[in-house]
Each structure stands twice: as structure tokens, then as C-alpha cells.
Amino acid sequence: MHRQTVVSNSTPVPAQAPVTWIGEPPADEEPRVVWQTLTDERVSGYAALVERVAERLFRRDLESVGAVADIGFFQPFYLAHARRLIAALDGTLLRVGRPA
């Protein structure tokens, strides 16, 4: 099932803004990566969460396609994807910048 998500937030999020999971553990793969990063790695700041989620998503895709695909070129784009993913989950499954 494909779900289109449009997220727009012109307010920058401070690097140390707290991030708290407020929902149940998710069934979908990418939200689960965010949840695991928050719970398993105990990441609590926005910038650290973006970096770790981007790295985990990149490593997941690298394992799927293998090193011969030269996916390393695309690694910086995973940061933007992680930011969009976290923004899409804000208010439903997690809370960014506000106490839980």
C-alpha cells in the first residue's frame, strides 16, 4: 500500500530539541527504525536522531543491494529522508521539541 505524505515545516528544529516516542511500537518498517533508534540506542536529541536514522536506513539499503551498486553516492540524501520521516511522525507517534 502506497501512502503519500506531504510535510512542510518552515520552523527549524533546534539540534538538541528533545524527541520522545508517544505511540505504540510501529508495524511499518521506517517508523520502526525511528522507534528502535530512540529505544535501543537511547538517542534523545533531534540532530542525533536524524543522523542515526539516516545511517540505519542507508545501511539497510546497502545490505539489500550490495556494495557493487555504489549506493554510497546517495548517502547524504538519507539525512533529508530521515528529517521528513521524523516530521511526518511528529504529533502522532513521536513528539519533537515538546515534553511528552
A tleap script that builds the chain and sets N, CA, C and O, in Angstrom:
source leaprc.protein.ff14SB
mol = sequence {
  NMET HIE ARG GLN THR VAL VAL SER ASN SER
  THR PRO VAL PRO ALA GLN ALA PRO VAL THR
  TRP ILE GLY GLU PRO PRO ALA ASP GLU GLU
  PRO ARG VAL VAL TRP GLN THR LEU THR ASP
  GLU ARG VAL SER GLY TYR ALA ALA LEU VAL
  GLU ARG VAL ALA GLU ARG LEU PHE ARG ARG
  ASP LEU GLU SER VAL GLY ALA VAL ALA ASP
  ILE GLY PHE PHE GLN PRO PHE TYR LEU ALA
  HIE ALA ARG ARG LEU ILE ALA ALA LEU ASP
  GLY THR LEU LEU ARG VAL GLY ARG PRO CALA
}
set mol.1.N position { 0.841 -1.173 0.000 }
set mol.1.CA position { 0.000 0.000 0.000 }
set mol.1.C position { 0.889 1.240 0.000 }
set mol.1.O position { 1.790 1.364 0.829 }
set mol.2.N position { 0.637 2.141 -0.916 }
set mol.2.CA position { 1.419 3.373 -1.004 }
set mol.2.C position { 0.631 4.505 -0.365 }
set mol.2.O position { -0.535 4.723 -0.695 }
set mol.3.N position { 1.263 5.215 0.543 }
set mol.3.CA position { 0.627 6.339 1.210 }
set mol.3.C position { 1.469 7.563 0.938 }
set mol.3.O position { 2.653 7.599 1.273 }
set mol.4.N position { 0.861 8.563 0.334 }
set mol.4.CA position { 1.595 9.782 0.035 }
set mol.4.C position { 1.526 10.711 1.240 }
set mol.4.O position { 0.452 10.933 1.799 }
set mol.5.N position { 2.656 11.244 1.631 }
set mol.5.CA position { 2.729 12.139 2.776 }
set mol.5.C position { 3.375 13.440 2.345 }
set mol.5.O position { 4.435 13.445 1.718 }
set mol.6.N position { 2.736 14.530 2.683 }
set mol.6.CA position { 3.304 15.839 2.406 }
set mol.6.C position { 3.547 16.509 3.747 }
set mol.6.O position { 2.629 16.669 4.552 }
set mol.7.N position { 4.782 16.894 3.974 }
set mol.7.CA position { 5.146 17.520 5.239 }
set mol.7.C position { 5.845 18.833 4.935 }
set mol.7.O position { 6.783 18.878 4.139 }
set mol.8.N position { 5.389 19.887 5.564 }
set mol.8.CA position { 6.042 21.176 5.400 }
set mol.8.C position { 6.127 21.847 6.759 }
set mol.8.O position { 5.119 22.036 7.441 }
set mol.9.N position { 7.331 22.201 7.138 }
set mol.9.CA position { 7.539 22.875 8.406 }
set mol.9.C position { 8.650 23.890 8.199 }
set mol.9.O position { 9.816 23.528 8.043 }
set mol.10.N position { 8.278 25.164 8.198 }
set mol.10.CA position { 9.280 26.198 7.941 }
set mol.10.C position { 10.073 26.565 9.195 }
set mol.10.O position { 11.069 27.283 9.109 }
set mol.11.N position { 9.641 26.081 10.350 }
set mol.11.CA position { 10.340 26.376 11.594 }
set mol.11.C position { 11.486 25.399 11.788 }
set mol.11.O position { 11.252 24.191 11.850 }
set mol.12.N position { 12.721 25.886 11.885 }
set mol.12.CA position { 13.840 24.967 12.109 }
set mol.12.C position { 13.754 24.334 13.499 }
set mol.12.O position { 13.319 24.967 14.461 }
set mol.13.N position { 14.169 23.095 13.579 }
set mol.13.CA position { 14.164 22.371 14.849 }
set mol.13.C position { 15.559 22.480 15.453 }
set mol.13.O position { 16.542 22.147 14.790 }
set mol.14.N position { 15.666 22.942 16.704 }
set mol.14.CA position { 16.988 23.019 17.340 }
set mol.14.C position { 17.635 21.637 17.436 }
set mol.14.O position { 16.949 20.639 17.658 }
set mol.15.N position { 18.936 21.586 17.271 }
set mol.15.CA position { 19.662 20.309 17.273 }
set mol.15.C position { 19.431 19.511 18.547 }
set mol.15.O position { 19.335 18.285 18.497 }
set mol.16.N position { 19.342 20.183 19.683 }
set mol.16.CA position { 19.175 19.487 20.959 }
set mol.16.C position { 17.718 19.341 21.377 }
set mol.16.O position { 17.442 18.937 22.507 }
set mol.17.N position { 16.780 19.662 20.488 }
set mol.17.CA position { 15.356 19.526 20.833 }
set mol.17.C position { 15.076 18.089 21.259 }
set mol.17.O position { 15.506 17.150 20.589 }
set mol.18.N position { 14.359 17.910 22.369 }
set mol.18.CA position { 14.067 16.552 22.821 }
set mol.18.C position { 13.092 15.853 21.886 }
set mol.18.O position { 12.195 16.480 21.322 }
set mol.19.N position { 13.277 14.558 21.731 }
set mol.19.CA position { 12.379 13.743 20.919 }
set mol.19.C position { 11.916 12.584 21.791 }
set mol.19.O position { 12.730 11.875 22.384 }
set mol.20.N position { 10.597 12.396 21.865 }
set mol.20.CA position { 10.013 11.361 22.709 }
set mol.20.C position { 9.017 10.544 21.905 }
set mol.20.O position { 8.195 11.102 21.178 }
set mol.21.N position { 9.087 9.234 22.030 }
set mol.21.CA position { 8.114 8.353 21.373 }
set mol.21.C position { 6.844 8.365 22.209 }
set mol.21.O position { 6.906 8.150 23.420 }
set mol.22.N position { 5.679 8.616 21.583 }
set mol.22.CA position { 4.420 8.707 22.323 }
set mol.22.C position { 3.405 7.656 21.901 }
set mol.22.O position { 2.336 7.553 22.503 }
set mol.23.N position { 3.724 6.876 20.877 }
set mol.23.CA position { 2.780 5.881 20.381 }
set mol.23.C position { 3.207 4.472 20.728 }
set mol.23.O position { 4.152 4.247 21.483 }
set mol.24.N position { 2.484 3.538 20.154 }
set mol.24.CA position { 2.820 2.120 20.289 }
set mol.24.C position { 3.989 1.804 19.359 }
set mol.24.O position { 4.266 2.572 18.438 }
set mol.25.N position { 4.680 0.681 19.587 }
set mol.25.CA position { 5.712 0.273 18.624 }
set mol.25.C position { 5.072 0.088 17.239 }
set mol.25.O position { 4.068 -0.613 17.119 }
set mol.26.N position { 5.630 0.698 16.210 }
set mol.26.CA position { 5.009 0.663 14.885 }
set mol.26.C position { 5.239 -0.651 14.148 }
set mol.26.O position { 6.220 -1.355 14.386 }
set mol.27.N position { 4.316 -0.961 13.252 }
set mol.27.CA position { 4.443 -2.152 12.419 }
set mol.27.C position { 5.205 -1.842 11.125 }
set mol.27.O position { 5.890 -2.713 10.588 }
set mol.28.N position { 5.090 -0.615 10.628 }
set mol.28.CA position { 5.753 -0.240 9.376 }
set mol.28.C position { 7.261 -0.126 9.578 }
set mol.28.O position { 7.735 0.264 10.645 }
set mol.29.N position { 8.002 -0.476 8.527 }
set mol.29.CA position { 9.459 -0.593 8.638 }
set mol.29.C position { 10.177 0.712 8.993 }
set mol.29.O position { 10.966 0.736 9.938 }
set mol.30.N position { 9.924 1.784 8.264 }
set mol.30.CA position { 10.684 3.011 8.510 }
set mol.30.C position { 10.340 3.660 9.858 }
set mol.30.O position { 11.252 4.082 10.568 }
set mol.31.N position { 9.058 3.755 10.233 }
set mol.31.CA position { 8.786 4.250 11.594 }
set mol.31.C position { 9.418 3.358 12.663 }
set mol.31.O position { 9.811 3.836 13.727 }
set mol.32.N position { 9.511 2.061 12.372 }
set mol.32.CA position { 10.135 1.146 13.332 }
set mol.32.C position { 11.629 1.461 13.503 }
set mol.32.O position { 12.170 1.311 14.599 }
set mol.33.N position { 12.288 1.890 12.437 }
set mol.33.CA position { 13.699 2.289 12.529 }
set mol.33.C position { 13.833 3.480 13.488 }
set mol.33.O position { 14.753 3.522 14.305 }
set mol.34.N position { 12.915 4.440 13.385 }
set mol.34.CA position { 12.935 5.594 14.292 }
set mol.34.C position { 12.708 5.124 15.723 }
set mol.34.O position { 13.436 5.522 16.633 }
set mol.35.N position { 11.711 4.287 15.922 }
set mol.35.CA position { 11.386 3.768 17.259 }
set mol.35.C position { 12.571 3.011 17.861 }
set mol.35.O position { 12.917 3.211 19.025 }
set mol.36.N position { 13.190 2.138 17.056 }
set mol.36.CA position { 14.335 1.370 17.549 }
set mol.36.C position { 15.509 2.284 17.903 }
set mol.36.O position { 16.216 2.042 18.881 }
set mol.37.N position { 15.709 3.316 17.119 }
set mol.37.CA position { 16.799 4.247 17.402 }
set mol.37.C position { 16.559 4.960 18.732 }
set mol.37.O position { 17.485 5.137 19.523 }
set mol.38.N position { 15.326 5.364 18.970 }
set mol.38.CA position { 15.000 6.035 20.233 }
set mol.38.C position { 15.071 5.091 21.425 }
set mol.38.O position { 15.557 5.473 22.490 }
set mol.39.N position { 14.596 3.869 21.257 }
set mol.39.CA position { 14.521 2.952 22.401 }
set mol.39.C position { 15.800 2.144 22.598 }
set mol.39.O position { 16.304 2.056 23.718 }
set mol.40.N position { 16.329 1.557 21.535 }
set mol.40.CA position { 17.521 0.706 21.658 }
set mol.40.C position { 18.795 1.515 21.892 }
set mol.40.O position { 19.628 1.153 22.723 }
set mol.41.N position { 18.933 2.606 21.154 }
set mol.41.CA position { 20.161 3.404 21.241 }
set mol.41.C position { 20.040 4.555 22.231 }
set mol.41.O position { 21.024 5.234 22.526 }
set mol.42.N position { 18.853 4.769 22.736 }
set mol.42.CA position { 18.585 5.825 23.721 }
set mol.42.C position { 18.982 7.217 23.212 }
set mol.42.O position { 19.471 8.053 23.971 }
set mol.43.N position { 18.766 7.441 21.934 }
set mol.43.CA position { 19.000 8.758 21.344 }
set mol.43.C position { 17.829 9.647 21.757 }
set mol.43.O position { 16.676 9.225 21.668 }
set mol.44.N position { 18.107 10.864 22.205 }
set mol.44.CA position { 17.006 11.711 22.667 }
set mol.44.C position { 16.988 13.106 22.042 }
set mol.44.O position { 15.998 13.823 22.193 }
set mol.45.N position { 18.046 13.511 21.348 }
set mol.45.CA position { 18.093 14.825 20.703 }
set mol.45.C position { 17.773 14.722 19.221 }
set mol.45.O position { 18.062 13.709 18.584 }
set mol.46.N position { 17.175 15.776 18.675 }
set mol.46.CA position { 16.723 15.768 17.287 }
set mol.46.C position { 17.861 15.510 16.292 }
set mol.46.O position { 17.740 14.622 15.447 }
set mol.47.N position { 18.954 16.260 16.373 }
set mol.47.CA position { 20.047 16.110 15.398 }
set mol.47.C position { 20.658 14.714 15.451 }
set mol.47.O position { 20.937 14.117 14.411 }
set mol.48.N position { 20.865 14.197 16.650 }
set mol.48.CA position { 21.428 12.847 16.789 }
set mol.48.C position { 20.467 11.807 16.227 }
set mol.48.O position { 20.894 10.832 15.610 }
set mol.49.N position { 19.167 12.015 16.439 }
set mol.49.CA position { 18.175 11.077 15.906 }
set mol.49.C position { 18.189 11.085 14.382 }
set mol.49.O position { 18.172 10.026 13.755 }
set mol.50.N position { 18.220 12.266 13.786 }
set mol.50.CA position { 18.258 12.369 12.318 }
set mol.50.C position { 19.483 11.632 11.777 }
set mol.50.O position { 19.367 10.861 10.824 }
set mol.51.N position { 20.645 11.859 12.369 }
set mol.51.CA position { 21.874 11.219 11.893 }
set mol.51.C position { 21.819 9.702 12.025 }
set mol.51.O position { 22.202 8.985 11.100 }
set mol.52.N position { 21.348 9.211 13.159 }
set mol.52.CA position { 21.305 7.756 13.388 }
set mol.52.C position { 20.255 7.080 12.515 }
set mol.52.O position { 20.503 5.998 11.982 }
set mol.53.N position { 19.085 7.699 12.359 }
set mol.53.CA position { 18.047 7.119 11.499 }
set mol.53.C position { 18.546 7.085 10.060 }
set mol.53.O position { 18.371 6.078 9.373 }
set mol.54.N position { 19.163 8.165 9.593 }
set mol.54.CA position { 19.704 8.198 8.230 }
set mol.54.C position { 20.733 7.091 8.036 }
set mol.54.O position { 20.722 6.401 7.017 }
set mol.55.N position { 21.613 6.922 9.003 }
set mol.55.CA position { 22.642 5.879 8.911 }
set mol.55.C position { 22.016 4.487 8.880 }
set mol.55.O position { 22.435 3.639 8.093 }
set mol.56.N position { 21.027 4.249 9.722 }
set mol.56.CA position { 20.385 2.926 9.762 }
set mol.56.C position { 19.650 2.625 8.452 }
set mol.56.O position { 19.702 1.501 7.953 }
set mol.57.N position { 18.965 3.630 7.899 }
set mol.57.CA position { 18.263 3.427 6.627 }
set mol.57.C position { 19.261 3.179 5.497 }
set mol.57.O position { 19.040 2.320 4.644 }
set mol.58.N position { 20.361 3.936 5.497 }
set mol.58.CA position { 21.400 3.742 4.487 }
set mol.58.C position { 21.983 2.333 4.579 }
set mol.58.O position { 22.123 1.655 3.561 }
set mol.59.N position { 22.322 1.887 5.786 }
set mol.59.CA position { 22.898 0.545 5.974 }
set mol.59.C position { 21.920 -0.538 5.556 }
set mol.59.O position { 22.321 -1.547 4.977 }
set mol.60.N position { 20.634 -0.335 5.845 }
set mol.60.CA position { 19.607 -1.299 5.433 }
set mol.60.C position { 19.597 -1.445 3.910 }
set mol.60.O position { 19.595 -2.558 3.384 }
set mol.61.N position { 19.592 -0.308 3.210 }
set mol.61.CA position { 19.559 -0.353 1.748 }
set mol.61.C position { 20.860 -0.888 1.174 }
set mol.61.O position { 20.845 -1.603 0.172 }
set mol.62.N position { 21.972 -0.556 1.786 }
set mol.62.CA position { 23.264 -1.061 1.330 }
set mol.62.C position { 23.303 -2.582 1.427 }
set mol.62.O position { 23.817 -3.250 0.529 }
set mol.63.N position { 22.760 -3.132 2.516 }
set mol.63.CA position { 22.702 -4.595 2.657 }
set mol.63.C position { 21.830 -5.218 1.582 }
set mol.63.O position { 22.138 -6.301 1.084 }
set mol.64.N position { 20.744 -4.545 1.220 }
set mol.64.CA position { 19.832 -5.098 0.222 }
set mol.64.C position { 20.418 -5.147 -1.171 }
set mol.64.O position { 20.260 -6.141 -1.879 }
set mol.65.N position { 21.102 -4.068 -1.575 }
set mol.65.CA position { 21.597 -4.012 -2.949 }
set mol.65.C position { 23.055 -4.404 -3.076 }
set mol.65.O position { 23.514 -4.730 -4.171 }
set mol.66.N position { 23.778 -4.378 -1.993 }
set mol.66.CA position { 25.186 -4.755 -2.030 }
set mol.66.C position { 26.083 -3.591 -2.389 }
set mol.66.O position { 25.633 -2.588 -2.942 }
set mol.67.N position { 27.335 -3.735 -2.073 }
set mol.67.CA position { 28.316 -2.670 -2.283 }
set mol.67.C position { 28.551 -2.373 -3.759 }
set mol.67.O position { 28.960 -1.264 -4.103 }
set mol.68.N position { 28.301 -3.339 -4.633 }
set mol.68.CA position { 28.553 -3.118 -6.062 }
set mol.68.C position { 27.616 -2.078 -6.659 }
set mol.68.O position { 27.892 -1.552 -7.738 }
set mol.69.N position { 26.525 -1.774 -5.987 }
set mol.69.CA position { 25.566 -0.803 -6.519 }
set mol.69.C position { 26.050 0.636 -6.363 }
set mol.69.O position { 25.419 1.556 -6.885 }
set mol.70.N position { 27.150 0.844 -5.659 }
set mol.70.CA position { 27.710 2.178 -5.445 }
set mol.70.C position { 26.674 3.138 -4.865 }
set mol.70.O position { 26.562 4.287 -5.290 }
set mol.71.N position { 25.928 2.645 -3.895 }
set mol.71.CA position { 24.880 3.429 -3.250 }
set mol.71.C position { 25.460 4.540 -2.373 }
set mol.71.O position { 24.733 5.447 -1.967 }
set mol.72.N position { 26.746 4.479 -2.079 }
set mol.72.CA position { 27.387 5.483 -1.233 }
set mol.72.C position { 27.198 6.904 -1.729 }
set mol.72.O position { 27.184 7.841 -0.931 }
set mol.73.N position { 27.052 7.076 -3.034 }
set mol.73.CA position { 26.807 8.390 -3.613 }
set mol.73.C position { 25.556 9.022 -3.018 }
set mol.73.O position { 25.490 10.241 -2.859 }
set mol.74.N position { 24.560 8.196 -2.689 }
set mol.74.CA position { 23.270 8.688 -2.222 }
set mol.74.C position { 23.192 8.882 -0.713 }
set mol.74.O position { 22.170 9.351 -0.212 }
set mol.75.N position { 24.233 8.539 0.018 }
set mol.75.CA position { 24.176 8.594 1.482 }
set mol.75.C position { 23.726 9.955 2.029 }
set mol.75.O position { 22.920 9.971 2.958 }
set mol.76.N position { 24.195 11.093 1.512 }
set mol.76.CA position { 23.736 12.382 2.057 }
set mol.76.C position { 22.222 12.597 1.932 }
set mol.76.O position { 21.631 13.312 2.741 }
set mol.77.N position { 21.602 11.991 0.936 }
set mol.77.CA position { 20.161 12.156 0.752 }
set mol.77.C position { 19.362 11.471 1.857 }
set mol.77.O position { 18.195 11.797 2.070 }
set mol.78.N position { 19.972 10.542 2.549 }
set mol.78.CA position { 19.284 9.851 3.637 }
set mol.78.C position { 19.022 10.789 4.813 }
set mol.78.O position { 18.069 10.572 5.562 }
set mol.79.N position { 19.832 11.813 4.993 }
set mol.79.CA position { 19.577 12.797 6.051 }
set mol.79.C position { 18.268 13.538 5.794 }
set mol.79.O position { 17.467 13.724 6.710 }
set mol.80.N position { 18.052 13.957 4.557 }
set mol.80.CA position { 16.801 14.642 4.211 }
set mol.80.C position { 15.611 13.708 4.387 }
set mol.80.O position { 14.559 14.121 4.874 }
set mol.81.N position { 15.776 12.456 3.993 }
set mol.81.CA position { 14.693 11.484 4.149 }
set mol.81.C position { 14.386 11.262 5.633 }
set mol.81.O position { 13.220 11.179 6.019 }
set mol.82.N position { 15.417 11.168 6.454 }
set mol.82.CA position { 15.213 10.974 7.898 }
set mol.82.C position { 14.483 12.175 8.498 }
set mol.82.O position { 13.594 12.003 9.332 }
set mol.83.N position { 14.850 13.385 8.084 }
set mol.83.CA position { 14.153 14.585 8.582 }
set mol.83.C position { 12.677 14.561 8.206 }
set mol.83.O position { 11.815 14.863 9.032 }
set mol.84.N position { 12.385 14.198 6.946 }
set mol.84.CA position { 10.985 14.128 6.502 }
set mol.84.C position { 10.218 13.058 7.259 }
set mol.84.O position { 9.069 13.271 7.645 }
set mol.85.N position { 10.841 11.914 7.471 }
set mol.85.CA position { 10.205 10.814 8.190 }
set mol.85.C position { 9.869 11.233 9.619 }
set mol.85.O position { 8.755 10.997 10.088 }
set mol.86.N position { 10.812 11.847 10.307 }
set mol.86.CA position { 10.591 12.292 11.687 }
set mol.86.C position { 9.504 13.367 11.729 }
set mol.86.O position { 8.661 13.357 12.626 }
set mol.87.N position { 9.517 14.290 10.771 }
set mol.87.CA position { 8.481 15.332 10.717 }
set mol.87.C position { 7.098 14.724 10.497 }
set mol.87.O position { 6.114 15.181 11.079 }
set mol.88.N position { 7.028 13.694 9.660 }
set mol.88.CA position { 5.741 13.043 9.395 }
set mol.88.C position { 5.200 12.326 10.630 }
set mol.88.O position { 3.986 12.236 10.810 }
set mol.89.N position { 6.081 11.822 11.473 }
set mol.89.CA position { 5.663 11.096 12.678 }
set mol.89.C position { 5.381 12.030 13.854 }
set mol.89.O position { 4.729 11.632 14.819 }
set mol.90.N position { 5.867 13.263 13.778 }
set mol.90.CA position { 5.703 14.220 14.877 }
set mol.90.C position { 4.222 14.501 15.117 }
set mol.90.O position { 3.488 14.892 14.208 }
set mol.91.N position { 3.806 14.293 16.359 }
set mol.91.CA position { 2.418 14.546 16.732 }
set mol.91.C position { 1.544 13.312 16.722 }
set mol.91.O position { 0.472 13.305 17.327 }
set mol.92.N position { 1.989 12.262 16.039 }
set mol.92.CA position { 1.202 11.029 16.016 }
set mol.92.C position { 1.891 9.914 16.788 }
set mol.92.O position { 1.302 9.331 17.698 }
set mol.93.N position { 3.134 9.618 16.431 }
set mol.93.CA position { 3.868 8.554 17.108 }
set mol.93.C position { 5.029 9.076 17.943 }
set mol.93.O position { 5.503 8.393 18.851 }
set mol.94.N position { 5.481 10.276 17.641 }
set mol.94.CA position { 6.545 10.858 18.454 }
set mol.94.C position { 6.309 12.349 18.613 }
set mol.94.O position { 5.498 12.949 17.908 }
set mol.95.N position { 7.027 12.923 19.546 }
set mol.95.CA position { 6.906 14.353 19.818 }
set mol.95.C position { 8.298 14.961 19.748 }
set mol.95.O position { 9.235 14.482 20.388 }
set mol.96.N position { 8.416 16.032 18.955 }
set mol.96.CA position { 9.698 16.713 18.779 }
set mol.96.C position { 9.629 18.095 19.422 }
set mol.96.O position { 8.749 18.895 19.106 }
set mol.97.N position { 10.570 18.364 20.328 }
set mol.97.CA position { 10.715 19.693 20.892 }
set mol.97.C position { 9.772 20.065 22.008 }
set mol.97.O position { 9.817 21.190 22.508 }
set mol.98.N position { 8.923 19.149 22.406 }
set mol.98.CA position { 7.984 19.429 23.486 }
set mol.98.C position { 7.993 18.265 24.454 }
set mol.98.O position { 8.225 17.127 24.046 }
set mol.99.N position { 7.747 18.524 25.723 }
set mol.99.CA position { 7.676 17.404 26.673 }
set mol.99.C position { 6.519 16.476 26.327 }
set mol.99.O position { 5.509 16.910 25.774 }
set mol.100.N position { 6.672 15.204 26.655 }
set mol.100.CA position { 5.635 14.207 26.333 }
set mol.100.C position { 4.390 14.377 27.149 }
set mol.100.O position { 3.437 13.615 26.989 }
savepdb mol mol.pdb
quit
